[in-house]
Amino acid sequence: MSARFQNREEAGRILAAKLMIYANRPETIVLALPRGGVPIGYEIASALNLPLDVMIVRKLGVPGHEELAMGAIASGGVRVLNRSVIESLRIPPDSLEVVEKREALELMRREATYRGNRQPISLKGKTIILVDDGVATGSTMRVAISALREQRVGRIILATPVAPPTVRWEMEALVEDFVALVMPEDFFGVGQWYDDFTQVSDDTVYELLRKGAKLQPSEVV
C-alpha cells in the first residue's frame, strides 16, 4: 500500500478491509468525527454493514486564548473539564458558563445540520468504531473517548488512516483496539498523507449520514 491516499474514500475502503472482523456484528456502530471523518466512516459502515452516526466535539477555549482548552463538550450532553487549566488560570465560573453556552449552541446547530430530524443512536453497551481521517495530537479523540465512556459504551475501536506513533501509544491505553494504516515518524499534519484533502461540505456530511443511518448488519447464514 502507498504511504499516501488518493482521497478519504480510498482511505476508508482500505481501512474497512482491516476491520472486517467487526462486519455484521449486532450492537456495533460506526461513529465519525465531522467533517473529515464522515467519508471515512461511511466507507467503513458500508463495507461492514453497520449503522453510521456522527460524534461532535467542541473545545471550550480559554477566553482570549481560545487555542488553549479548558474543557470540551460532546454529543450526548457530555462535558469534560480540564481542572488544572481552570484552577491555574483562575477562570471564574461565569466565564466558563459563557463559553460553554456558546459552544453548546454551536454543537446543537451542527447536530441539526448533520443529522436533521434523525435521533441519535443509543450507544449504551454498544461496540463503537470511532473514526477520523487522521489523528494528529489526539486531543479531540481523547474528549470523544471520554464522552463515550460517560455514555457507558461496551468497547471502543479507534480507526484512522494515519497517526504518529506517539499518538498510538497513548490511544492504545484508552481503547480496546487501535487500527491505523500509516504511522509515520515524520508526521507534520494529516493533510500531507492525502493527494486530495479538500474540505468536506456540510451537505456531504448530511447525505452520507442519511444513507449510513439506514445500514444494518446482515444475517450470516
N, C-alpha and C positions, 0 to 999 in steps of 0.2 A: 504493500500500500504506500502511496506517495505521502510525504510528510505534510503536504498541503491538500486542502479540499477544494473542489471546484466551487461549491456553494453549500449552504446549510442543508439543502435537500440531500445532496450526496453524502454529507457527513452523517445525517440522520439515518440513511439507509445502511451505511457501514456500521454505525453504532448499533442499530437494531439487530444486525447479524450476531453481535456479541452478547445480546440479551435474550436470545431465543429460549433459554431455559425458563423464562417467565411468560412465554406465549400461552394464550388461552387459559390463564390462571384466574379463576374467580376471586373476587376480593382484591384484585390488583388494579392499580390506577396509574396512569402517566400524568404527572404534574409538570408543567413547563413554566419557566420564568420568562415573562414577556420583556421585550418583544422577540428578541433573537432566539430564545429557546423554543418558541412555539413551532416554527417549521421543523426543527429537530424532533420535538416531541410528537408532532403529527406523523412523521415517517415511522417513528418507533411504535406509536399506537396502532397505525395501520398494519404494520408488519406483524405485530404481536396480537392483534385483535383485542385491544384493551381500550377502555374509555379514556379520553383526554380532557383535562381541565387545566386551569391556569392558577399559578401561585404568585400573588403580587406582594412585593416587599417594598416598603417606603422607609427610607432613612430619616431619623429625627436629627437634623443637623443643629449644632450649637449656633445660637443667634450671632451673626457677624462672622462666624467661622463655619459655614454650612458644610464644608468638606469633612469636618470632624463630627463623628456620630456620637450622640449622647443616648442613642437607643434606636429602635425601629419598631414599626408595626407591620403586620402581615395579614393576608387573607385569613378569615376565620376569627377575626377580632382579637388576635394575639398581639401582645405588647411586650417588648423586651427592652429593658433599660440598662445602660452602662453606668452603674452606680459610681464607679471610680471617676469617670469623667464628670458626672454631675456634681459629686462632692468636691473634687479638686478645683473645679471652676466656680463652685458655689452658685450653681444655676438655680434660681428661685422656682418654686412650683408653678407660679403663674406663667413664667416664660416657657417652661416645658409644656404647659397646657395649651398655650397659643400655638406652638409648633405642632403639637400632636393633633389638635383640631384641624389645622390646615392640611396636614398630610393625610388625615383620615378622610377628609373631603375628596382629596385627590385619589386616594385608594378606592373610594366608593365610585368616583367618576370613571376610573379605569375599569373597575369590575363591571359596571353597567355598559361601558363601551365594548368591552371584550366579550362579556357573557350574555348581554341582552337580558331577556326575561328568564333565562335558564337559571335554576337554583344551583348553588354549589353542590358538588357531590360529597356525601358524607364520608369522612376519612377515618373515623374511629375504627381501630382494629385492622385497617387495610394495609396491604403492602404497597408502598409508594415508590415509583420510579421517578426520581426528581431530576429534571433535565434543564440544561442551559447550553448555549452554543460555545461556551468556554468558561473556565474559571480562572480568574487572574489572581486576586488576593484571597478570595474565599469569604470576604466579609458578608456579602449578600447571601451566600449559601449558608453560612453559619446561622443567620437570622431565620432563613427558611427552614432549616433543620430544627431550630429551637421552636419555631411555630408549629411544626408538625408534631414534635414531641408533646407540646402543650395540648394538642388535639388527640393525643393517645393513639397514634397510628401503630400498626403492628411492626413493620420493618421498613427501612428506608434504603433504597438502592440509588446512589448518586451516579448519574451517567452524563458524560460530556465528551465531546470530540477531543478537546485539548485542555491541558492544565500543566503547570510546572510541577516538578517533583516535590517541592516543599509543601505545596497545597495538598498533594496526595497524602503525604504523611499525616497531616492534620485531619483531613477529611476521613481517612480510614478509621480514626479513633472515634468519629462521631456517627458513623453509619454502619449498617450491616454489610454493605457491599459497595465497592467503588470501582467504576468502569470508565477508563479513559483510553482513547485510541492513540493519542500522541502526548508524550510527557517530556518536552524538550528542556534541556538545561538553559539554552539561550532563548528564554521566553521574554518577549518585550511587550506583548499585547495579543489579545485574542485575534484581532483582525489580520495579523500577519500570516495566519495559517489558513486563510481563505483567499481564493482568487477573486471571488465575488462576495463582498461583505456589506452589500447595500442594506441600509436601514429598512427594517420590516415595518410596513404601514399598519395602522390600527385596523383598517378594513381587512387586510390579510389575516391578522390575528383573529378577528371576529369570525371570518369564514372558516379558517382551519379549526377553530374551537367548535364551531357549529357542526361541522362534519365529524370531528373527533368525538364529540359527546355521544354520537349515535353508535359508536363502535362497541362491540361486546364480545366476550370470549365465545368461541365456537365449541360445541361439544366434540370431544375427541373420541372417535369410535375405536 
